[in-house]
Amino acid sequence: MQGKRLIHLLIGLYFSTTALTVYASDSKEGGQTPAERKVEVSAYVNHHNLDTHDFGLFSYTGSNGEHHQVGFPLPVILWADGLHVFSSGALHHGESVVASKGKYFVLDTHAYKIYETNAQGTLNYDQDHHVLNQAPLDFSITKSVFMIMVVGLLLILIFRSLAKSYATNQGLPVGVGRFFEPIVIFIRDDIAIPNIGAEKYQRYMPYLLTVFFFIWFLNLFGLTPLGVNVTGNIAVTSALAIITFLITNFTGTKDYWKHIFDPLGHGMPWSAKIPLYIILIPIEILGIFIKPFSLLIRLYANMQAGHIVLGSLIGLIYIFQNWLAGPLGLGLSFAISFIELLVALLQAYIFTMLSALYFGFASETHEHAVEHDGELQHL
């Protein structure tokens, strides 16, 4: 049984590398020198990590040399002096202009951003090659948004069935519950209770469980050939960090806020406090915003870097095109895929653990603060 699971894991890891390997094998008619092919690989890896308005499954080059992409379009929702809704299939990767209620829109394929344009689809650039056309407010269901919806629905289905199985089996886990129950208990006993406290952890458990499994599942989907790097999108990690920021500060006790604006507490005369407070209070206030910033940048940078490294290693096959580059590139990418599986779980754990730590600071009472100070002094 364990052998079959290992085989399935190896097969999954192998296919996680196929998206870029197919590109390498289909692109031999591209750059003629390693330097030219390096530029192509760099552009492809950057494109692979972009959020797009359609969902591409895979691509191939036909017998006539024409490039084909297999996938499905997603709805484009724009606001430009009114609401404009149409299918991303009408954009044809920037080759077609979409007319909607007297407005014309075109997709810039370099940054995958939609701009207002004229009937001919003309994009104007400055000397630094930045688009000068006005960009409408984009509320589209992009590839990342679509996967967020899929993962959200998947979590609802899994844990709803898990809750029903507990209700019908006297609180005993069955089926998939045997896999998820130890994880839930670990988050409760090793993350929530030690960092928040046995008295107050329960109010934060729904968020901690949700954010852990949400990030973990998204990270795992990012390792599939679908090429959906949702947590490598800084907008997504920023939204998660903002939620942690709001929960932390809206559930903060008076002792939490008192510590920020009166960090030295009692025992010192105000004449001695004021010079120190000029330095300490701005630092404490700045720390309120640094904490969520560290959350968003850590998750974003680690997941984005992993995909760039994996794509670059597979790109070695196409760049050098010799007997050594193929096995070396595929072997290294295979090893990185193993590491990425660990990173996917580790980043979910770190985000959850730090969120619980911030919640613990915010919900801490004066008695607990004194107790912790005594423990630190004892240590």
C-alpha positions in Angstrom: 0.0 0.0 0.0 2.8 2.4 0.9 4.6 1.4 -2.4 1.5 2.4 -4.4 1.3 5.7 -2.7 5.0 6.4 -3.4 4.4 5.6 -7.1 1.5 7.9 -7.3 3.5 10.7 -5.6 6.4 10.2 -8.1 4.0 10.3 -11.0 2.4 13.5 -9.7 5.8 15.1 -9.3 6.8 14.1 -12.8 3.7 15.6 -14.3 4.2 18.8 -12.3 7.2 19.4 -14.5 5.5 18.7 -17.8 4.0 22.2 -18.4 7.4 23.8 -19.0 9.0 20.6 -20.5 6.4 20.7 -23.3 7.3 24.2 -24.0 11.0 23.3 -24.1 10.4 20.5 -26.6 8.0 22.5 -28.8 10.2 25.6 -29.0 13.3 24.3 -30.8 12.6 26.6 -33.7 13.0 29.6 -31.5 16.3 31.2 -30.6 19.4 30.0 -32.4 22.0 30.7 -29.7 21.9 29.9 -26.0 21.7 33.6 -25.2 18.6 34.0 -27.4 17.0 30.9 -25.9 17.8 32.2 -22.4 15.8 35.4 -23.1 12.9 33.2 -24.4 12.9 31.0 -21.3 13.0 34.1 -19.0 10.0 35.6 -20.8 8.1 32.3 -20.7 8.8 31.8 -16.9 7.6 35.3 -16.2 4.5 34.8 -18.3 3.9 31.4 -16.6 3.6 33.2 -13.2 1.3 35.9 -14.4 -2.4 36.0 -13.6 -4.4 35.7 -16.8 -8.0 36.2 -17.9 -8.4 32.7 -19.3 -7.6 29.3 -17.9 -5.0 27.5 -20.0 -4.6 23.7 -19.5 -1.8 23.1 -22.0 -0.4 24.3 -25.3 1.1 22.7 -28.4 2.5 23.5 -31.8 0.6 22.2 -34.8 2.1 20.7 -38.0 1.9 24.1 -39.7 4.0 25.7 -36.9 1.0 27.5 -35.4 0.8 27.7 -31.6 -2.4 26.4 -30.0 -3.6 26.8 -26.4 -6.1 24.4 -24.9 -8.3 25.8 -22.1 -11.4 27.8 -21.5 -12.3 31.5 -21.3 -13.3 33.3 -18.1 -15.7 36.3 -17.7 -14.1 39.8 -18.0 -15.8 42.4 -15.8 -14.7 46.0 -16.3 -15.8 49.4 -15.0 -15.2 52.2 -17.4 -18.0 54.8 -17.2 -20.3 51.9 -16.7 -20.2 48.1 -16.4 -18.8 46.0 -19.2 -19.0 42.2 -19.2 -17.8 39.9 -21.9 -15.9 36.6 -22.3 -12.1 36.6 -22.3 -12.3 34.5 -25.5 -13.2 37.7 -27.4 -9.7 39.1 -26.6 -7.8 36.4 -28.5 -4.6 37.1 -26.6 -4.5 40.8 -27.6 -5.1 40.3 -31.3 -8.7 41.4 -31.2 -10.4 44.6 -30.0 -13.6 44.1 -27.9 -16.3 46.7 -28.4 -18.7 47.3 -25.4 -21.2 50.1 -25.0 -19.2 52.5 -27.1 -15.9 51.6 -25.5 -13.0 49.5 -27.0 -10.7 47.3 -25.0 -7.6 45.3 -25.8 -5.4 43.0 -23.7 -1.7 43.8 -23.3 -0.1 40.3 -23.4 3.2 41.5 -21.8 1.6 42.3 -18.4 -1.8 40.7 -19.0 -3.6 43.9 -18.4 -6.6 45.3 -20.2 -6.6 48.9 -21.5 -9.1 51.2 -23.2 -8.2 51.9 -26.8 -9.5 53.0 -30.1 -11.4 50.9 -32.7 -8.0 49.8 -34.2 -6.7 48.6 -30.8 -3.7 51.0 -30.7 -1.6 51.0 -27.6 0.5 54.1 -26.9 3.9 53.8 -25.1 6.2 56.2 -23.5 10.0 56.1 -23.9 10.3 53.5 -21.1 7.7 51.3 -22.9 5.0 51.9 -20.4 1.5 51.9 -21.7 -0.1 55.3 -21.7 -3.7 54.1 -22.4 -6.2 54.3 -19.5 -6.8 51.0 -17.7 -10.4 50.4 -16.5 -11.2 49.0 -13.0 -10.8 45.3 -13.5 -13.1 43.0 -11.5 -12.7 40.0 -13.8 -12.8 36.4 -12.8 -9.1 35.7 -13.6 -7.3 32.4 -13.3 -6.3 33.1 -9.7 -9.8 34.1 -8.7 -11.2 31.0 -10.3 -8.8 28.8 -8.4 -9.6 30.6 -5.1 -13.3 29.8 -5.8 -12.4 26.1 -6.6 -10.3 25.7 -3.4 -13.0 27.5 -1.3 -15.7 25.2 -2.6 -13.4 22.1 -2.1 -12.8 23.1 1.5 -16.5 23.5 2.1 -17.3 20.1 0.7 -14.5 18.3 2.5 -15.1 19.7 6.0 -18.9 19.7 5.7 -18.7 15.9 4.9 -16.2 15.6 7.8 -18.5 17.3 10.2 -21.4 15.0 9.1 -19.2 11.9 9.6 -18.4 13.0 13.2 -22.1 13.6 13.9 -23.1 10.1 12.6 -20.1 8.2 14.1 -20.2 9.4 17.8 -17.3 11.8 17.2 -15.0 9.2 15.6 -13.2 10.1 12.3 -13.9 7.9 9.3 -12.6 8.0 5.8 -10.8 11.2 4.9 -11.4 12.4 8.5 -8.6 10.1 9.7 -6.2 12.2 7.6 -7.4 15.7 8.5 -8.2 15.1 12.3 -4.5 15.0 13.4 -3.8 18.2 11.4 -6.8 20.0 13.1 -5.7 18.7 16.5 -2.1 19.9 15.8 -3.3 23.4 14.9 -5.4 23.5 18.1 -2.8 22.0 20.5 0.5 23.2 19.1 -0.4 26.5 17.5 -3.6 28.0 18.9 -3.4 27.1 22.6 0.3 27.8 23.2 0.2 31.2 21.4 -3.3 32.4 22.3 -4.1 30.7 25.6 -6.5 27.9 26.6 -9.2 30.5 27.6 -9.4 32.5 24.3 -8.2 30.3 21.5 -11.6 29.0 20.5 -12.8 32.3 19.0 -9.8 32.3 16.6 -9.8 28.6 15.6 -12.2 29.0 12.6 -9.9 31.5 11.0 -6.7 29.6 11.8 -8.0 26.4 10.4 -9.4 28.1 7.3 -6.3 30.1 6.5 -4.0 27.0 7.0 -5.9 24.7 4.7 -6.7 27.5 2.2 -3.0 28.4 1.8 -1.9 24.7 1.8 -4.3 23.7 -0.9 -3.5 26.7 -3.1 0.2 25.9 -2.7 -0.4 22.3 -3.8 -2.4 23.3 -6.8 0.4 25.6 -7.8 2.6 22.6 -8.2 0.4 21.0 -10.8 0.7 21.4 -14.6 -2.2 23.9 -14.4 0.4 26.6 -13.6 -1.8 28.4 -11.1 0.5 30.3 -8.7 -2.2 31.9 -6.6 -0.1 32.5 -3.5 2.7 33.9 -5.7 0.3 36.8 -6.4 1.0 39.6 -3.9 -2.6 40.8 -4.1 -3.7 37.5 -2.6 -1.1 37.4 0.1 -1.9 41.0 0.9 -5.6 40.2 1.3 -4.8 37.4 3.7 -2.4 39.6 5.7 -5.0 42.4 5.9 -7.6 39.9 7.4 -5.0 38.9 10.1 -4.3 42.6 10.7 -8.0 43.5 11.1 -8.7 40.5 13.4 -5.6 41.3 15.5 -6.5 45.0 16.1 -10.3 44.7 16.4 -10.0 41.9 19.0 -7.2 43.6 20.9 -7.7 44.2 24.6 -7.2 47.5 26.4 -3.9 46.1 27.7 -2.8 45.5 24.2 -3.4 49.1 23.1 -2.1 50.4 26.4 1.2 48.6 25.8 1.5 50.3 22.4 0.9 53.8 23.7 2.4 53.3 27.2 5.0 50.6 26.7 7.0 51.3 29.9 3.9 51.1 32.1 4.1 52.3 35.7 7.1 52.6 37.9 8.9 55.5 36.1 8.3 59.2 36.4 6.9 60.9 33.3 9.9 63.2 33.1 12.0 60.1 32.3 9.3 58.5 30.1 8.7 61.3 27.7 12.2 61.2 26.0 11.9 57.4 25.6 8.3 57.6 24.3 9.4 59.8 21.5 11.3 56.8 20.2 9.3 53.9 21.5 5.7 54.8 20.6 6.4 55.4 16.9 8.2 52.0 16.8 5.3 50.3 18.5 2.8 51.9 16.0 5.1 50.9 13.1 5.1 47.4 14.4 1.4 47.1 14.0 1.9 47.4 10.2 5.2 45.6 9.9 3.7 42.4 11.3 1.1 41.9 8.5 3.7 43.1 5.9 6.1 40.3 7.0 3.2 37.8 6.6 2.4 38.8 3.0 5.9 39.3 1.7 7.2 35.9 3.2 4.4 33.9 1.6 4.6 35.7 -1.7 8.4 35.7 -2.0 8.8 32.0 -1.1 6.1 30.7 -3.5 7.1 33.0 -6.4 10.8 32.2 -6.0 10.0 28.4 -6.0 8.1 28.6 -9.3 10.8 30.8 -10.9 13.6 28.4 -9.9 11.6 25.3 -11.1 10.8 27.0 -14.4 14.4 28.1 -14.9 15.8 24.6 -14.2 13.5 23.0 -16.8 14.4 25.8 -19.1 18.0 24.5 -19.1 16.8 21.7 -21.4 15.8 24.2 -24.0 18.7 26.6 -23.5 21.6 24.1 -24.0 19.8 21.3 -26.0 22.4 18.6 -25.3 22.6 15.2 -23.7 23.7 16.7 -20.3 21.1 19.5 -20.0 18.1 17.2 -20.3 18.8 14.7 -17.5 20.4 17.5 -15.3 17.5 19.9 -15.7 14.8 17.3 -15.2 16.6 15.7 -12.3 17.1 19.1 -10.5 13.5 20.1 -11.2 12.3 16.8 -9.8 14.3 17.4 -6.6 13.0 21.0 -6.3 9.5 19.6 -6.7 10.0 17.5 -3.5 11.3 20.6 -1.7 8.3 22.6 -3.0 5.9 20.1 -1.5 7.6 20.7 1.9 7.6 24.5 1.3 3.9 24.4 0.5 3.1 22.9 3.9 5.7 25.0 5.7 4.4 28.3 4.4 0.9 27.4 5.5 2.2 26.5 8.9 4.2 29.7 9.3 1.4 32.0 8.2 -1.0 30.2 10.7 1.5 30.2 13.5 2.4 33.9 13.2 -1.3 34.8 12.9 -1.9 32.9 16.2 1.1 34.6 17.8 -0.3 38.1 16.9 -3.7 37.1 18.1 -2.1 36.0 21.4 -0.4 39.4 21.8 -3.7 41.2 21.1 -5.8 39.2 23.5 -3.3 39.2 26.3 -4.4 40.7 29.6 -2.3 42.5 32.1 -2.1 39.4 34.3 -0.8 37.3 31.5 1.7 40.0 30.5 3.1 40.2 34.0 3.3 36.4 34.1 5.1 36.2 30.8 7.5 39.0 32.0 8.3 36.9 35.1 8.9 33.9 33.0 11.3 35.8 30.7 13.1 37.2 33.7 13.4 33.7 35.2 14.9 32.4 32.0 
